C-alpha cells in the first residue's frame, strides 16, 4: 500500500531536486516500514501506532518546511495539511464501528449478568475488522488472525444440521473480545432481534461456543425469537453437540444440575413441563433467576434429546422446530383458561403452559408424520414401537426419559 507525500515546489514544477532532504529520506524509510506492515492484517496500517506517529511527524515537518512556494510557481495549496490517523484508510471508521459494538453489548444483560465489562479499557484497544459476505468480525489489530471462512464453514454445518438450510442472509456481526476478563460471567453471548454475537478469543472452547451462539442466531433468523428459555438453550446445546460430537462444552451431562431430577425420582414426583416447574416440584418455588436460567440448559438439553430420540432424527427435528416456532408467536392465549400467555412478543404467563400448548398443537398437526416415522422404524429395526401422539403421554415420557438417564449422566 503506497502513501502520497507532500511534494516541494521543485517537484511540483517537474524540475526535481538533486539533493534529497534528510526528512524526505527518513520519510521514505518509514513508508517502506509501513508497507512491510501493510499485509499483516486487514486495515494493516493500524497495526503500529508508534510507527505511524513517527511518519506523521516527519510529514508535518516537511509540510511546514516547504510552506512557501518559489517565485513564478503557482501555489496550489491553500492551507497547510496536518496528517492524522484519519489518513490511514478505514482505520477510524473501523475503530468507531467496533466501539459501537462495544457500547451495544455494554447495555445487555444475559442471565442477570452484564454481558461485557471494563468497556472503557476495551474501547482504548485498537480494533480492525475481518469479514466475508456472511460474517463480520471486530477484533483487536494485534491479536491472532481470524479465519472468517472457517467460521463460515461451521455456520454452514449448523444450518445444514438443523433443517438443511443455508446460513442467514443478513451479515452476522461478531465482537471478538481479546480476553475473557471483559466477559467474566459468559463464554459468549447472543441477543434477540439483532444479528450480533460476542465471543472471547482466548477461550479454549471458542469453536464450540461459536456453534452454540450460531444455533441461537440461525433459529432466530429462520423461525423467530422464542419466549421459552429452556427450548432456546436446549436447541443451542443439543444441536451444537450434534454438529461436532467431540464438543464437551455443550455436553450438559458433564455439568452439575441434575440433583433436582434425582430428588424427584426418589420422591416419586414428576419432573414437569418446564425447568421452573421442575424446580417447584423439587421444593424450590423461590429459586433465583440465576438458578432458573442455569437449569434451563439442563432441562432444554434433555427435552431436545427426548424429542429427537422419540421420533427419530428427521421427524424429531420437524416436531422440535415446530414446537420452537410455536413458542415464537407474538401472541398466545391459553386455549382452556383464556389467560394471555404471550402478548406482543413478551411472555406474561408460565413457560410450562406455553410448552404444553405448543406440544399439543404440534403433535395434533404431526399425526401423519409420526405414523410414517413409526412405520419406518419398524421396517428398519424389525421392532414394534408405539410413538407418542398424545400430549399428556409426551410429558410423562419426558419425565421417564430424564429419570432413566440419571445413571448415564452420573457415569459421564
Phi, psi and omega per residue, in radians:
X1 nan 2.158 -3.114
X2 -1.558 2.909 3.100
X3 -2.304 2.261 3.126
X4 -1.450 2.253 -3.110
X5 -1.921 2.624 3.086
X6 -1.063 2.377 -3.137
X7 -1.779 2.696 3.125
X8 -1.512 3.083 -3.031
X9 -1.058 -0.699 -3.125
X10 -1.046 -0.738 -3.097
X11 -1.254 -0.609 3.079
X12 -1.104 -0.555 -3.096
X13 -1.490 -0.129 3.120
X14 1.439 0.198 -3.061
X15 -1.581 -0.383 3.140
X16 1.365 2.884 3.140
X17 -2.263 2.059 -3.051
X18 -1.140 -0.539 -3.086
X19 -1.965 1.931 -3.135
X20 -1.254 2.331 -3.126
X21 -1.242 2.623 3.136
X22 -1.003 -0.685 3.141
X23 -1.082 -0.686 3.134
X24 -1.120 -0.688 3.117
X25 -1.109 -0.731 3.107
X26 -1.103 -0.719 3.141
X27 -1.096 -0.782 -3.141
X28 -1.026 -0.691 3.139
X29 -1.140 -0.736 -3.141
X30 -1.165 -0.683 3.109
X31 -1.080 -0.688 3.096
X32 -1.075 -0.763 3.125
X33 -1.104 -0.757 3.124
X34 -1.078 -0.705 3.131
X35 -1.099 -0.609 3.101
X36 -1.107 -0.657 3.126
X37 -1.313 -0.321 -2.914
X38 -1.123 -0.404 -3.098
X39 -1.784 0.249 -3.101
X40 -1.399 -0.791 -3.139
X41 -2.475 2.878 3.045
X42 -1.122 2.354 -3.059
X43 1.197 0.759 -2.823
X44 -1.135 -0.488 -3.092
X45 -1.179 -0.211 3.028
X46 -1.366 -0.017 -3.053
X47 -1.116 -0.671 -2.992
X48 -2.363 1.703 -3.107
X49 -1.117 -0.688 -3.118
X50 -1.062 -0.727 3.126
X51 -1.136 -0.711 3.127
X52 -1.130 -0.751 -3.124
X53 -1.046 -0.685 3.096
X54 -1.088 -0.753 -3.139
X55 -1.118 -0.740 -3.122
X56 -1.153 -0.624 3.119
X57 -1.090 -0.745 3.118
X58 -1.172 -0.726 3.105
X59 -1.035 -0.780 -3.134
X60 -1.118 -0.683 3.108
X61 -1.092 -0.740 3.108
X62 -1.104 -0.743 -3.115
X63 -1.092 -0.818 -3.133
X64 -1.146 -0.691 -3.112
X65 -1.136 -0.544 -3.024
X66 -1.968 0.609 -3.046
X67 -1.392 -0.237 -3.129
X68 -1.869 2.089 -3.129
X69 -1.275 2.697 3.092
X70 -1.210 2.744 3.080
X71 -0.999 2.541 3.078
X72 1.171 0.145 3.090
X73 -1.903 2.091 -3.105
X74 -1.013 2.327 3.117
X75 -1.512 1.912 -3.085
X76 -1.600 0.004 3.122
X77 -1.841 2.503 3.098
X78 -1.947 -0.485 3.087
X79 -2.402 2.747 3.088
X80 -1.371 2.223 -3.087
X81 -1.553 2.158 3.059
X82 -1.853 2.148 -3.076
X83 -1.451 2.394 3.100
X84 -2.299 -3.069 3.121
X85 -1.153 -0.233 3.081
X86 -1.176 -0.308 3.108
X87 -1.380 -0.147 3.068
X88 -1.492 2.060 -3.060
X89 -0.952 2.199 2.997
X90 1.285 -0.239 -3.033
X91 -1.034 -0.922 -3.119
X92 -1.091 -0.687 -3.123
X93 -1.155 -0.657 3.108
X94 -1.185 -0.709 3.115
X95 -1.099 -0.770 -3.134
X96 -1.143 -0.692 3.120
X97 -1.089 -0.706 3.103
X98 -1.141 -0.730 3.112
X99 -1.100 -0.617 3.077
X100 -1.098 -0.721 3.102
X101 -1.111 -0.765 3.139
X102 -1.056 -0.792 -3.129
X103 -1.133 -0.596 3.087
X104 -1.087 -0.894 -3.086
X105 -1.218 -0.425 3.134
X106 -1.034 -0.542 -3.100
X107 -1.661 0.131 -3.080
X108 -1.786 2.411 3.007
X109 -2.031 2.438 3.108
X110 -2.254 2.137 -3.124
X111 1.072 0.522 3.121
X112 1.506 -0.085 -3.125
X113 -1.975 2.602 3.053
X114 -1.078 2.366 -3.103
X115 -1.076 -0.882 3.115
X116 -2.320 2.719 -3.112
X117 -2.303 3.088 3.117
X118 0.939 0.786 -3.000
X119 -1.219 -0.579 3.123
X120 -1.143 -0.700 3.068
X121 -1.091 -0.697 -3.136
X122 -1.137 -0.706 -3.122
X123 -1.167 -0.405 -3.137
X124 -1.388 -0.158 3.069
X125 -1.399 2.656 -3.135
X126 -1.513 2.075 -3.110
X127 -1.847 2.686 2.970
X128 -2.419 -3.021 -3.119
X129 -2.301 2.655 2.983
X130 -2.345 2.298 -3.049
X131 -2.675 2.836 2.880
X132 -2.344 -3.137 -3.065
X133 -1.046 -0.356 -3.058
X134 -1.792 -0.513 -3.040
X135 -2.357 2.417 3.067
X136 -2.251 2.137 3.116
X137 -1.736 2.438 2.946
X138 -1.946 2.003 -3.042
X139 -2.520 2.824 -3.122
X140 -1.185 2.488 -3.036
X141 -1.185 -0.534 -3.084
X142 -1.729 0.277 3.111
X143 -1.594 -3.094 3.107
X144 -1.058 2.526 3.123
X145 -1.195 2.585 -3.131
X146 -1.876 2.411 3.090
X147 -1.763 1.619 -3.095
X148 -1.059 -0.588 -3.121
X149 -1.162 -0.611 3.112
X150 -1.138 -0.755 3.101
X151 -1.132 -0.645 3.095
X152 -1.105 -0.671 3.101
X153 -1.080 -0.758 3.099
X154 -1.101 -0.732 3.125
X155 -1.064 -0.716 3.111
X156 -1.101 -0.675 3.126
X157 -1.131 -0.711 3.102
X158 -1.069 -0.877 -3.103
X159 -1.082 -0.720 -3.122
X160 -1.156 -0.681 -3.138
X161 -1.159 -0.745 -3.045
X162 -1.151 -0.928 -3.088
X163 -2.593 0.325 3.131
X164 1.250 0.255 -3.065
X165 -1.564 -3.123 3.079
X166 -1.747 2.877 -3.126
X167 -1.164 2.811 -3.085
X168 -1.004 2.513 -3.104
X169 -1.389 -0.345 3.132
X170 -1.502 2.312 -3.051
X171 -1.106 2.256 3.133
X172 -1.445 2.271 3.139
X173 -1.728 2.097 -3.102
X174 -2.092 2.045 3.023
X175 -1.532 2.009 -3.104
X176 -1.723 1.842 3.135
X177 -1.331 2.364 -3.076
X178 -1.313 -0.302 -3.052
X179 -2.578 2.481 -3.128
X180 -1.163 -0.251 3.114
X181 -1.112 -0.359 3.121
X182 -1.430 -0.165 3.081
X183 -2.554 1.159 -3.019
X184 -1.152 -0.381 -3.087
X185 -1.648 -0.152 -3.032
X186 -2.409 2.606 3.001
X187 -1.506 -0.357 -3.126
X188 3.118 3.070 -3.118
X189 -2.791 2.672 3.061
X190 -2.233 2.899 -3.068
X191 -2.436 2.625 -3.138
X192 -1.223 2.580 2.964
X193 1.093 0.134 3.136
X194 -2.368 2.420 3.078
X195 -1.421 1.187 -3.062
X196 -2.340 2.497 3.066
X197 -2.436 2.592 2.868
X198 -2.136 2.552 -3.135
X199 -2.380 2.793 3.059
X200 -1.867 2.057 -3.002
X201 -1.190 -0.382 -3.122
X202 -1.579 0.055 -3.138
X203 -1.278 2.195 -3.130
X204 -1.145 -0.316 3.121
X205 -1.775 0.458 -2.998
X206 -0.925 -0.797 -3.085
X207 -1.123 -0.606 3.139
X208 -1.325 -0.627 3.078
X209 -1.111 -0.712 3.107
X210 -1.054 -0.802 3.139
X211 -1.018 -0.765 3.126
X212 -1.028 -0.891 -3.096
X213 -1.207 -0.533 3.136
X214 -1.272 -0.534 3.021
X215 -1.006 -0.811 3.078
X216 -0.942 -0.881 -3.065
X217 -1.107 -0.751 -3.096
X218 -1.148 -0.787 -3.132
X219 -1.121 -0.682 3.122
X220 -1.153 -0.719 -3.128
X221 -1.177 -0.712 -3.018
X222 -1.538 -0.614 -2.993
X223 -2.122 -0.420 3.113
X224 2.145 -3.126 3.139
X225 -1.675 1.980 3.138
X226 -1.334 2.563 3.094
X227 -1.692 0.067 -3.134
X228 -1.933 1.897 -3.042
X229 -1.043 -0.694 -3.070
X230 -1.090 -0.684 -3.124
X231 -1.301 -0.506 3.085
X232 -1.160 -0.895 -3.108
X233 -1.313 -0.531 3.079
X234 -1.099 -0.731 3.105
X235 -1.100 -0.797 -3.068
X236 -1.123 -0.756 -3.107
X237 -1.263 -0.789 -3.066
X238 -1.233 -0.800 -3.115
X239 -1.210 -0.623 3.097
X240 -1.071 -0.682 3.113
X241 -1.215 -0.622 3.117
X242 -1.184 -0.555 3.086
X243 -1.140 -0.721 -3.097
X244 -2.419 1.665 -3.094
X245 -1.042 -0.330 3.108
X246 -1.327 -0.139 -3.095
X247 -1.209 1.951 3.056
X248 -1.713 -0.268 3.111
X249 -1.085 -0.737 -3.117
X250 -1.629 0.154 3.101
X251 -1.477 1.706 -3.065
X252 -1.162 -0.296 3.125
X253 -1.149 -0.358 -3.092
X254 -1.495 -0.144 -3.061
X255 -1.837 2.722 3.050
X256 -1.254 2.916 3.110
X257 2.217 0.038 3.121
X258 -1.768 0.106 -3.126
X259 -1.102 -0.566 3.140
X260 -1.146 -0.679 3.106
X261 -1.134 -0.732 3.124
X262 -1.082 -0.732 3.135
X263 -1.104 -0.738 3.136
X264 -1.174 -0.638 3.115
X265 -1.118 -0.775 -3.131
X266 -1.149 -0.601 -3.123
X267 -1.518 -0.010 -3.117
X268 1.010 0.742 3.106
X269 -2.020 2.701 -3.065
X270 -1.383 2.663 3.089
X271 -1.213 -0.720 3.127
X272 1.867 -3.038 -3.049
X273 -1.763 -0.038 -3.139
X274 -2.747 2.935 3.128
X275 -1.161 -0.599 3.140
X276 -1.237 -0.660 3.074
X277 -1.172 -0.619 3.077
X278 -1.042 -0.774 3.135
X279 -1.124 -0.730 3.130
X280 -1.118 -0.768 3.133
X281 -1.124 -0.447 3.131
X282 -1.542 0.126 3.087
X283 1.539 0.429 3.139
X284 -2.185 1.113 -3.129
X285 -1.199 -0.358 -3.113
X286 -1.878 0.545 3.127
X287 -1.018 2.530 -3.139
X288 -1.243 2.835 3.101
X289 -1.073 -0.634 3.121
X290 -1.120 -0.691 3.139
X291 -1.216 -0.675 3.090
X292 -1.093 -0.760 -3.129
X293 -1.133 -0.714 -3.114
X294 -1.112 -0.772 -3.101
X295 -1.279 -0.299 3.105
X296 -1.092 -0.539 3.107
X297 -1.147 -0.827 -3.089
X298 -1.185 -0.847 -3.125
X299 -1.084 -0.791 -3.116
X300 -1.149 -0.660 3.105
X301 -1.072 -0.778 3.140
X302 -1.251 -0.658 3.105
X303 -1.043 -0.825 -3.140
X304 -1.140 -0.729 3.099
X305 -1.090 -0.668 3.124
X306 -1.124 -0.776 -3.129
X307 -1.122 -0.821 -3.120
X308 -1.151 -0.646 -3.127
X309 -1.310 -0.543 -3.086
X310 -1.338 -0.713 -3.010
X311 -1.894 0.011 -3.129
X312 1.553 2.804 -3.012
X313 -1.059 -0.678 -3.064
X314 -1.431 -0.988 3.129
X315 -1.155 -0.588 3.105
X316 -1.075 -0.793 3.102
X317 -1.128 -0.678 3.138
X318 -1.102 -0.739 3.121
X319 -1.176 -0.788 -3.139
X320 -1.043 -0.815 -3.092
X321 -1.137 -0.595 3.088
X322 -1.225 -0.659 3.054
X323 -1.109 -0.805 3.111
X324 -0.992 -0.837 -3.078
X325 -1.144 -0.592 3.087
X326 -1.068 -0.712 -3.112
X327 -1.258 -0.117 3.097
X328 -1.609 -0.047 -3.112
X329 -1.049 2.474 -3.115
X330 -1.210 -0.508 -3.130
X331 -2.454 2.234 3.120
X332 -2.338 2.194 3.087
X333 -1.925 2.333 3.115
X334 -1.083 2.161 -3.022
X335 -1.354 -0.039 3.071
X336 -1.929 -0.779 -3.061
X337 -1.695 -0.315 -3.082
X338 1.412 0.052 3.134
X339 -1.172 2.471 3.063
X340 -1.390 2.000 -3.126
X341 -1.593 -0.682 3.105
X342 -2.388 2.335 3.106
X343 -2.350 2.144 3.141
X344 0.913 0.702 3.086
X345 1.420 0.029 3.139
X346 -1.881 2.230 3.136
X347 -1.309 2.215 3.113
X348 -1.953 -0.541 -3.122
X349 -1.721 -3.012 -3.141
X350 -1.304 2.481 3.095
X351 -1.125 -0.499 3.135
X352 -1.105 -0.641 3.134
X353 -1.264 -0.637 3.083
X354 -1.130 -0.762 -3.135
X355 -1.111 -0.779 -3.123
X356 -1.082 -0.734 -3.138
X357 -1.215 -0.644 3.107
X358 -1.117 -0.816 -3.134
X359 -1.078 -0.788 -3.128
X360 -1.040 -0.825 -3.108
X361 -1.117 -0.791 -3.061
X362 -1.211 -0.737 -3.142
X363 -1.116 -0.642 3.080
X364 -1.085 -0.615 -3.120
X365 -1.413 -0.237 -3.050
X366 -1.930 0.333 -3.089
X367 -1.003 -0.800 -3.132
X368 -1.154 -0.729 3.135
X369 -1.136 -0.682 3.126
X370 -1.151 -0.736 3.117
X371 -1.094 -0.725 3.116
X372 -1.117 -0.743 3.129
X373 -1.116 -0.645 3.125
X374 -1.138 -0.755 3.115
X375 -1.138 -0.688 3.123
X376 -1.137 -0.708 3.117
X377 -1.061 -0.784 -3.128
X378 -1.144 -0.680 3.135
X379 -1.160 -0.632 -3.089
X380 -1.404 -0.573 -3.040
X381 -1.897 -0.336 -3.072
X382 1.328 0.194 -3.116
X383 -1.975 2.491 3.071
X384 -1.538 2.309 -3.140
X385 -2.517 2.242 -3.141
X386 -1.534 1.975 3.127
X387 -1.400 2.497 -3.087
X388 -1.224 2.220 3.090
X389 -2.119 -0.272 -3.105
X390 -1.718 2.290 -3.117
X391 -1.008 -0.653 3.118
X392 -1.092 -0.753 3.095
X393 -1.177 -0.492 3.136
X394 -1.048 -0.877 -3.085
X395 -1.292 -0.501 3.023
X396 -1.160 -0.671 3.087
X397 -1.155 -0.684 3.094
X398 -1.104 -0.734 3.122
X399 -1.022 -0.824 -3.121
X400 -1.194 -0.679 3.129
X401 -1.022 -0.829 -3.096
X402 -1.168 -0.680 -3.137
X403 -1.235 -0.651 3.123
X404 -1.160 -0.466 -3.095
X405 -1.480 -0.101 -3.106
X406 -0.988 -0.804 3.106
X407 -1.091 -0.626 3.110
X408 -1.149 -0.743 3.134
X409 -1.143 -0.748 -3.128
X410 -1.091 -0.552 -3.103
X411 -1.479 -0.201 -3.054
X412 -1.422 nan nan
